[in-house]
Structure formats: structure tokens, C-alpha cells
Amino acid sequence: MTDRIGNTVVEVHNLRMRYGSNDVLDGVEFDIRRGEVVTLLGPNGAGKTTTIEILEGFRLRSEGEVSVLGVDPAQADEDWRARVGVVLQSWRDHARWTPRLLLHYLGRYYAPYSTSERERPYDVDQLIKLVGIDEQADQKIRTLSGGERRRLDVAVGIIGRPELLFLDEPTAGFDPQARRDFHDLIHRLTDLEDTTVLLTTHDLDEAEKLADRILILAAGRIVADGSADQLARMMNREAQVRWTRDGEQFVHATPEPTAFVRELLGQYDDVSDLEVRRATLEDTYITMVQQYESGEVAPGATAFEEVGR
């Protein structure tokens, strides 16, 4: 995390969303600082999409306080909307247009909201190169592959140089190379444009690679908040050290793997296949969600608070 992260872009306090007698969101609390990439994880039905839609201003909340770029999204005007970018899971309009034509057309809507602090919108040629659709810029949109179309979706979301970008399952259907290219794009946006990013994904490997912080939403609450490494360490303070000696395999659990490995290598000179393994983000995620949904974590407490006792 870099020095540019300081002021708060998103603040959520006691957020509740009720459908009839069912509380989809039940006291959600979190904040996001400028320049962060934050991933929202959670099982289906946990309230991820509802949370994002409230922050985007697409859905009215039942209770709670929400501030996005210093404004309540429920009362936001067009100037605020010009500062926010949204990339939905799918967007299939304008099949007969070309990417270049579409981006030129959409860019005109952002020009009136340019400020001395943040130039808007992107130059279309610059944006086409940034998202990696140079060769497809003048093809009909309907002829693009799924990965190419997804890159165009991102271009549409960031044409106005948003200060805050919402991404909903951004790499669904991507092949490995397209996913890697997309990750590079997100890093460029945060490094060069100081863009703040909030994304949802079911790809835990993607969350671990992209996110400065990970929020886990379960049963309508944020049950964990931290980096992938922090989450793993909070849930499992011990690491497994595996090694082979004289053809025999050994496994030892220890909270201080570095010290143990140093002692091991100092004691034996024929150690091979040495491996230190901590809990993965997938291990952590599954454990936290199961603990909360099974009632092992006290109501109103986060998994961090419960584990830390």
C-alpha cells in the first residue's frame, strides 16, 4: 500500500437492507481509502450485489449511513455520477457499432464535468490502447470475442476517468492470458490514475492477486476485513513445515516457521524438499464463512474479533 492512500472514499455505517421481514444486509460496516483495490467476497445470497448497487446509487437502502466520494448515493447528482465508473457483469448494447465509435459517443457526456484537478474524458485512442483492443477498435462489436468484449466493457466504465470504479465479476469467462492482462490494467489504473477500485469476484486467486484489502460478507454482515495474508494469519496462526530427510517425510506445525527452519537447517545438513505452507485465502474464506453461518462466531462480532479472543 502506498503513501497516496489517505483520505476516505467510501464510508458505510450500520447499512441495512430489508425485503419484507428478511434482512439481506444487517449492519454492514466498512470504509475504503483513496487508491485502494478492495475485493468484496461472499457466498451467493450474502448481499454483495445489493451492497454494490446501494453504493452505486442504483438501489435505496432501508437504514444506515453511506457516503461515496463525500456524497450520499441516494441523493447524488450528475456531477457525482461522472466521478464514478461501473462495469457490470454483462452489457450487450450497440452490437452494430465499433468500439471506437461507441467510446467517442460516450466520451462526449463526460466533457462538461472536466475539472482542473482531473481531466475528463480519456482520449479514445489512448483508452483503446490502455485496455488492449487496438486491433478490434474498428470492428463491429458483435464480432468481438468474450475477452475482447469484456475489455470494451472496462473501457466504457473508465471512459470518464472515474475516481472510483465498481467492477462486478470483471473476468468471468476470461482465459488465463486475458485475466492476466486485465490484472495489469487494474494495476495501471491505480498506479497511474490513482483510481480506487471495489470489485466482486468468485475467483479467490484473483482476489489475492489484486486486492489491497479483502472484505468477506456472510449472512448480511462484514465478518472479516484485511489483506489476504492478514486473514490467513488471523485464522491460522501456525504454518506447516514439510521436509524430507533420509527418505522419510516430516511435517511440523509452528507459529514461527522462519525460526524453526533456521534451527532445522542448523541441526541437519541433509534436509530436502523443504516447504513452508500457510493457510490459503480459500482455506481462510471457507473457514470464516462456515464459522459465521454455523453460529460459532458471536452475533455482531467479526471473525477477527472472535479468533483474537
C-alpha positions in Angstrom: 0.0 0.0 0.0 1.4 3.4 -1.0 1.6 6.8 0.6 -1.1 8.2 -1.7 -3.7 6.3 0.2 -5.0 8.6 2.9 -8.5 10.1 2.7 -11.6 8.0 2.7 -13.6 7.5 -0.5 -16.3 5.1 0.8 -17.8 5.1 4.3 -20.6 2.6 5.3 -22.1 2.5 8.8 -24.9 0.2 10.0 -26.1 -0.5 6.5 -29.3 -2.5 6.4 -31.4 -3.7 3.5 -34.7 -5.3 4.3 -37.1 -7.1 1.9 -40.3 -7.8 3.8 -39.1 -9.5 7.1 -35.8 -10.6 5.6 -32.7 -8.6 6.3 -30.3 -9.1 3.4 -27.9 -6.7 4.9 -27.8 -6.5 8.7 -25.5 -3.7 10.0 -22.7 -3.7 7.3 -19.7 -1.5 8.3 -16.6 -0.7 6.3 -14.6 2.0 4.6 -12.3 2.3 1.6 -9.4 4.7 1.2 -8.3 6.5 -1.9 -6.2 4.4 -4.2 -7.1 1.0 -2.7 -8.2 -2.0 -4.5 -10.8 -3.7 -2.3 -12.4 -7.0 -3.1 -15.8 -8.0 -1.7 -16.2 -11.8 -1.3 -19.1 -13.8 -0.1 -21.3 -16.8 -0.9 -24.3 -16.4 -3.2 -27.1 -14.6 -1.5 -24.8 -12.9 1.1 -25.7 -9.4 -0.2 -22.7 -8.5 -2.3 -24.7 -7.2 -5.3 -27.2 -5.4 -3.0 -24.3 -3.6 -1.3 -22.7 -2.6 -4.6 -25.9 -1.3 -6.0 -26.5 0.8 -2.9 -23.0 2.3 -3.2 -23.6 3.0 -7.0 -26.9 4.7 -6.2 -29.0 2.1 -8.1 -30.8 0.9 -5.0 -32.2 2.7 -1.9 -31.2 1.3 1.5 -33.5 0.6 4.3 -31.3 2.0 7.1 -27.8 3.2 7.8 -25.3 5.8 6.6 -23.5 5.7 3.3 -21.0 8.2 1.9 -19.3 7.7 -1.5 -16.9 10.5 -2.6 -18.4 12.6 0.1 -22.0 12.2 -1.2 -25.0 10.1 -0.2 -25.5 8.0 -3.4 -29.3 8.1 -2.8 -29.1 11.9 -3.4 -26.3 12.1 -5.9 -26.4 14.4 -9.0 -24.9 14.0 -12.4 -21.6 15.6 -11.4 -21.2 12.8 -8.8 -22.1 10.1 -11.4 -19.4 11.5 -13.7 -16.8 10.7 -11.0 -17.9 7.0 -10.7 -17.3 4.2 -13.1 -19.4 1.0 -13.3 -18.6 -2.3 -15.1 -21.5 -4.7 -14.8 -21.3 -8.5 -15.4 -22.7 -8.1 -18.9 -23.6 -5.3 -21.3 -24.7 -6.1 -24.8 -26.0 -3.0 -26.5 -24.7 -1.3 -29.7 -23.8 -4.6 -31.4 -23.5 -2.8 -34.8 -21.3 -0.1 -33.5 -17.5 -0.2 -33.4 -15.6 0.2 -30.1 -14.0 3.4 -31.3 -17.4 4.9 -32.3 -19.0 3.9 -29.1 -16.3 5.4 -26.9 -16.2 8.6 -28.9 -20.0 8.9 -28.4 -19.9 8.2 -24.6 -16.9 10.4 -24.0 -18.9 13.5 -25.1 -21.1 13.1 -22.0 -18.2 13.5 -19.6 -16.6 16.6 -21.2 -18.8 19.1 -19.3 -17.6 17.6 -16.0 -13.9 18.1 -16.6 -12.1 19.8 -13.8 -8.7 21.3 -13.3 -7.9 18.5 -10.8 -8.9 15.6 -13.0 -9.1 15.8 -16.8 -12.1 14.1 -18.4 -12.7 12.1 -20.5 -9.9 9.8 -21.8 -8.6 10.3 -25.3 -10.2 7.5 -27.2 -7.1 6.2 -28.9 -5.3 6.3 -25.6 -8.1 4.4 -23.9 -8.2 1.8 -26.7 -4.5 1.1 -26.2 -4.8 1.1 -22.5 -7.5 -1.7 -22.4 -5.8 -3.7 -25.2 -8.3 -3.6 -28.1 -6.2 -1.8 -30.7 -6.8 -4.4 -33.4 -10.5 -4.6 -32.7 -11.2 -0.8 -32.4 -12.9 -0.6 -35.8 -14.6 -4.0 -35.9 -18.3 -4.4 -35.2 -18.9 -5.0 -31.5 -20.9 -8.1 -32.3 -17.8 -9.8 -33.8 -15.6 -9.4 -30.7 -14.7 -12.4 -28.6 -15.8 -12.7 -25.0 -12.5 -11.4 -23.6 -12.4 -8.5 -26.2 -15.9 -7.6 -25.3 -15.0 -7.6 -21.6 -12.1 -5.2 -22.3 -14.6 -2.9 -24.0 -16.9 -3.1 -21.0 -14.0 -1.9 -18.9 -13.2 0.9 -21.4 -16.9 2.0 -21.2 -16.6 2.0 -17.4 -13.5 4.1 -17.2 -14.0 6.5 -20.2 -14.7 9.3 -17.8 -11.5 8.8 -15.7 -13.5 7.8 -12.6 -12.2 8.4 -9.2 -14.0 5.2 -8.0 -14.5 2.2 -10.2 -17.0 -0.6 -9.4 -16.3 -4.0 -11.1 -18.8 -6.9 -10.9 -17.2 -10.2 -11.7 -14.9 -8.5 -14.1 -13.0 -11.5 -15.5 -15.9 -14.0 -15.8 -15.2 -16.1 -18.9 -11.6 -14.9 -19.4 -8.8 -17.2 -20.5 -5.7 -17.1 -18.3 -3.9 -14.6 -20.6 -6.9 -12.3 -20.8 -7.2 -12.4 -17.0 -3.5 -11.6 -16.5 -3.9 -8.6 -19.0 -6.9 -7.4 -17.0 -5.0 -7.5 -13.7 -2.2 -5.5 -15.3 -4.8 -2.9 -16.4 -6.2 -2.6 -12.9 -2.7 -2.0 -11.5 -2.1 0.6 -14.1 -5.3 2.4 -13.2 -4.4 2.5 -9.5 -0.7 3.4 -10.1 -1.1 6.0 -12.8 -4.6 7.4 -12.3 -5.0 7.0 -8.5 -8.3 5.2 -9.2 -10.0 3.5 -6.2 -11.5 0.1 -7.1 -14.2 -2.0 -5.5 -14.8 -5.4 -7.1 -16.7 -8.5 -6.5 -15.4 -11.9 -7.7 -15.8 -15.6 -7.0 -12.1 -16.1 -8.1 -10.2 -16.2 -4.8 -6.9 -16.3 -6.6 -7.8 -13.1 -8.4 -8.8 -11.5 -5.1 -5.5 -12.4 -3.6 -3.5 -11.0 -6.6 -5.5 -7.8 -7.0 -6.7 -6.6 -3.6 -5.0 -4.4 -1.0 -7.9 -5.5 1.3 -10.5 -8.2 1.2 -13.9 -7.8 2.8 -15.8 -11.1 3.5 -19.6 -10.7 3.6 -21.6 -13.5 5.2 -25.2 -13.6 6.5 -25.6 -9.9 5.8 -22.5 -8.7 7.7 -18.8 -8.0 7.1 -17.2 -10.8 9.0 -13.6 -10.1 8.0 -11.6 -7.2 6.7 -7.8 -7.3 5.9 -5.2 -8.3 3.4 -5.1 -11.9 2.2 -2.0 -12.5 4.4 -3.7 -10.9 7.5 -6.8 -13.0 7.1 -4.8 -16.2 6.8 -2.6 -15.3 9.9 -5.7 -14.4 12.0 -7.5 -17.7 11.2 -4.4 -19.9 11.4 -1.5 -18.7 13.4 0.5 -21.8 12.7 2.3 -22.7 9.4 3.1 -26.2 8.3 6.8 -27.0 7.6 7.3 -30.1 5.5 10.7 -31.7 4.7 12.3 -34.9 3.7 15.4 -36.5 5.5 16.9 -39.9 4.8 13.9 -40.7 2.6 11.4 -40.0 5.3 8.9 -37.2 5.2 8.2 -35.0 8.1 5.5 -32.4 8.9 5.6 -29.9 11.8 3.2 -27.1 12.7 4.7 -23.9 14.2 3.7 -20.3 14.7 7.4 -19.3 14.0 8.3 -21.1 10.7 11.3 -18.9 10.0 12.9 -19.7 13.3 12.0 -23.4 13.0 13.5 -23.7 9.5 16.7 -22.0 10.7 17.0 -24.4 13.6 16.3 -27.4 11.4 18.9 -26.5 8.8 21.4 -25.8 11.5 20.8 -29.2 13.0 20.8 -31.3 9.8 22.6 -30.9 6.5 20.7 -33.5 4.5 17.2 -31.8 4.6 15.5 -31.8 1.2 12.0 -30.9 -0.3 11.6 -28.2 2.3 8.3 -26.4 2.1 6.5 -23.9 4.3 2.8 -23.6 3.9 0.3 -21.2 5.4 -3.4 -21.3 5.0 -4.5 -20.1 1.6 -7.1 -17.5 1.1 -9.5 -20.3 0.0 -8.9 -22.1 3.3 -9.5 -18.8 5.2 -12.6 -17.8 3.3 -14.3 -21.2 3.7 -13.5 -21.4 7.4 -14.7 -17.8 8.2 -18.0 -18.2 6.3 -18.7 -21.6 7.9 -17.9 -20.4 11.4 -20.2 -17.4 11.0 -23.1 -19.2 9.3 -22.9 -22.1 11.9 -23.1 -19.7 14.8 -19.5 -20.3 16.1 -18.9 -16.6 15.8 -20.9 -14.5 18.3 -23.6 -12.3 16.7 -22.3 -8.9 15.9 -18.7 -9.9 16.1 -16.3 -10.3 13.2 -14.3 -13.5 12.7 -11.2 -11.5 13.6 -12.7 -10.4 16.9 -13.7 -14.0 17.7 -10.4 -15.5 16.8 -8.4 -12.8 18.7 -10.0 -13.7 22.0 
